[in-house]
């Protein structure tokens, strides 16, 4: 509860007058100069409804105090009202540029002081409450998005010859890869939030298989060249479905899902599909899902092949036998292969 006011002024009578005006509504904290003001500000930051700050003080003046508050990144949370005897537009403009919310001019008018302090404090508290509400709503939306993706992913599984274990493993591998990429290659700008979104969206990588005819999708054997061309359309079909559902989830989930559906079969040398993207033209989310999908396909039994051992699957990917991946993707894969194998062993024994 923000119910305190910090008064920073080197003139004792000013501190006492302001305390008398505001003490019925707030707990008053007083500092005799800027140095003490910063100490008390830091100590009581979570309780402060506002700061009343004099500009002309010894040791550390008000402008220095404002600069330190700005460095702390707290001016957006706690409003500062400048105590001033000056009536200069240039001075006020400079203060506003530093982040000041309002001014209290000397001599003090009791009602005007109360009104200005209450208005500014109420506005900031409302803003803080609004931000907290929006954050909670975003968490709820993200949870719904995750549930929606899992539901759609289960629909895809129900039509596929691949087991639901494949989707769960790909999600786990993708999360491992995204975490390693975030740690080892910060230039991609991947955040913890991105890790969650990309790993969750990976469940939709084969969404477009919904549009593939059963006689091809469920064929118990290898595809003919013509059938394979039809099967390859699942990446475009998945992207189309995600595009049609764009009003069902927020922009972050929509973009990650679209990029993964459309581009998880692209290859770093440009020999993938559907767009023949090359190098870093391929979205990083799709690159992460791609290697995860390939690894799991290699170690899994299919109607047209027996599973490869985990060691063989690793070497096949490293040697480029399954299409080319970026050196950074390969580096992350090599760093985390032990975690991949743990997931593979755990999932295989659990399902």
N, C-alpha and C positions, 0 to 999 in steps of 0.2 A: 504494500500500500504506500503510494507516494504522498506523504502527508507532511513533509518537512521543507523548510525554506532555508537556504544558505545565504547569509548576508555577508558580503566581503567589502569592507570599507575601513580605511585607517582612522576615520573620525568617529570616536565613540558615540557622540550625541546622535549622529546619523544612524548608527546601528541600533541604538536604543529607541529612536523614534520609529523606525521601520518595524522593530520588534513589537512595539506597542500597537501599531496599526494592524499587524497580521497575526498576533499571538492567539487570538480567539479562534482562528481557523486552522492554524498550522503550528507545528513544532518548529521553533526557531533555533538555528545554529549560526553562531557568529564567528567571523574571522577578522583579525585586525590588519592583515595585509595579504598580498597575493600568495606568498609561500604557505602561510597557514591555511589560506583558502583552498589551495590545491590539495593539501593534506586532508582537510575535512571533506572536500568534494570527493576524493578517492575513497575515503572511509564510508561515506554515507550515500554513495551514488545511487544505490537501489531504492533509497527512501526519499530522494529529493523530487519535489514537484516543480521547483524552479530555483535559479540562482540570481540574486541581486548583486551586481558587481560594479564597484566604483572603478573608474579608469585611471584616475590620478592617485597613485599610492607609491610609497617608498619600497625599496627592496625588489619588488616585482609588481609592475603596473598591470592594469586591467587587460591591456592588449596582449601582454605575455601570458597572462592567465588564459585568455581565449585561445591563444595558439597552442598551449599545452592541452587544453580540453579538446581542441580539434585533432591534435596528434593522438589522443586517446580514443577518438572516434565516437564520442558520447554526446556531441552537440545535437544530434538528431533525436536523442532520447530525453535530454533534460534542457529545458529552455533557459536562456540567459537574458535577463533584463538589465540594461546598463543604467546605473545611477549617475546622472550627469547634471552639472550646473551650466553646461554649454548649450547654446542654441544654434548650432552650426549644421547646416545641411551636409556639408562635406564630411564633418565628423560622424554624423549619423550614417551616411552612405558607407563610409569606411567600416563602421561597426557592423552594419548589416552584411557587408561582404565577408566579414570574419565569422558570421553565423549568429549574430545577436537576434533575438526575437522581438524585443520592444525596448522602450526607454521609459525611465521614471525620472522626471525632472525635479530639481530642487528649486524652491522650497516644496516639501511634500504636501500634497493634498490627500487627506485620508481616504476619501471615497475613490479618487482616481487611482491611487496605489492599489487598493483592494480590487477594483475592477480590472485593471490591467494584469495584475498577478493572477487573479482567478481565471480570466479569459485565456491567457497564454497557457497556464497549467492545465486547464480543462481541455484545451485543444490538443496538447501533447498527450495527455492521458487517453483521450479518445482515439488519437492516431495509433498509440501503442496497443490499445485494445483491438482496434480494427486490424492491425498487422497480425496480432496473435490469432484473431478469428480467421483471417485469410489463410494463415499457416495451417491451422487445424482443418480448414476446408480442403486445402491442397492435399494434406495427408489422407483425408477421406477419399478424395478423388483418385489419388494414386493407388490406394488400396482397391478401389472398385476397378480401376484399369487393370491391375494385376489379376484380379479375379476374372475379369472379362477375357483377358488373354489366356488364362489357364483353361477357361471353359471352351473357348474357340479351339485351343490346342487339343483338347480332349475330343472334340468333334472330328478334327483332322485324323487323330489316331484311330478313331473308330472305323475309318474308311481305308486305312493304310495297312499294307502287309507288314510294316514295321511295328514293333511293340511300343507301348507307351513308355517303356523304359528308355527308349532312344531319346524321346523329347526331354525326359528328366535328366538324362546324362548330358545331353547337349547344353541344357541350362547350367548344369554344374560346371562343365568344362568352360563354357563361355564366361561365367563369373570368375573362374580362376584366371583365365586369360586377361579379362578386363582389369582385374586387380593388379596383375603383374605389369600390364601396359601402363596403368596409372602410375605405378611406382617407378618403373624403369625408363619410361619415355614420357615425361611430363609435357613435352611439346605438343602432344595430342590434346591436352586440356581435359582429360577424362577425370571426372570427380566421382566421389562415392555415390552420389545420386545417379550419375550416368551408369555406373556399374550395375546398380539395381535395375534400371530401365532396360539396358542392353541385354542383361541375362534373362529378364522376364520376357522381353520381346522375342528372344531367340526361340521361344516355344512356337512361334508362328512361322518359322522359316519355311516350312513346307505347306503353308496354308493353301497355296494354289492347287495342291493335289485334289482338292475338293472338285475342281473343274475338269479333272482328267477322267475320261471314260473308264468304267470298271474293267472292261476287257483288256485295257492296257495297264491300269494301275495295279490290278490284282493278278496280272499274268504270272504264272509260276515258272518263270524262266527268263532268259535274256531277251531284251527287246530287239526287234529288227531296227534297221536304220530309220525307217519311217516312224516306227513307234517311239523311238528315242527322241526324235524331233518333236513329236507331240508331247512327250513327257517333259521335255525342256521348257515347254510353255508354262509350266507351273509357277515359275518365278515371276513372269509377267502377270499371270492370273492372280497370284497372291497379292502383288502390288496393287492391282485394280481393286481387289476386295478391300484392302486396307484403305485405299483412297475413298471408296464408297462409305466406309465406316468412320470418316474423319470427324464427324460430329459426336461420336460416341466416347471419345477420350481426348486428353489434352495433347497439345502440340508435340511435347517431348516423346510421348509414347507413340504417337502417330508417325513421327519422322523415323524413329528407330525401327518400328515395325515395317514401315514401307521400305527403308533401305535394306533391311535384312531379307525381307521376302524377295525383293527384286535382284539383289546383288550378291547373295551368298554363294552363287556359282561362278562369279567372276574370278579371274586369276591374275596374279600380279604381272605376268608377261603379256596380258591382253588376249589370251587364248580362251577365256571363259565366256559365259553367256549370261544374260541376253544382249548386253550392250557392248561387249568387248572392251570394257574399261581396263585401263592399264595403270599400274603403280598406285600412287596415292589418289588417283581419281576414284578408287573404290572406297566407299565410306568405311571408316575404321570399325564400326559396329558389324558390318557385313564380313569384314576380314576376320574378326574374332570368332564369329559364328561359323564361318567357312571351315577353318581348320578344326574346330570342335566337331562339326558334322562329319568331316572326312575321317577323322580319327575313330569316331564311334562306328561309322559304316565299315571301316576296315576290321575292327575287332568283333563285329557282330555277324552272326550267321544270317545268310540270305538264301532264298530259294535257288539262287544261281551260283552260290559259293559258300564254302566253309569259312569260319572266322579265322583271321590271321592272329598270330600271337601278338601280345602287346609290344614285345621287342621288335618284331617284324614290322608292325604298323608304324612304330616310331621311326625306324630306318627308312621305310618307304616314303614317309612325309619329308624327312630330312634330305633324302636323296632326290626329291623332286619327282618321284614316280606317280604322284597323285595330283600333279599340277603345281605350278610355282606359287609360293607364298613370299611375302616380303621378308627381308632379312630380320626386321624387328619382330615380326610375328614368329618367325622360326626361333629367334633368340628367346622370346618369352615362353614358347612351347618347350624348348630344351630346359629352361630354368625350372619349369613346373611339371615336368613329365611324371615325377614321383606322385604328385597330387592327382594327375590324370589317372594314373594306374590304381591309386587307392579308390577313386570314385568308380572306376570300371569294376574292380573286385567287389566293392561294397554293393553296387547296384546288381551285379550279376548274381551275387549270393542272396540278395534280398528279394529278388523277383523271379 
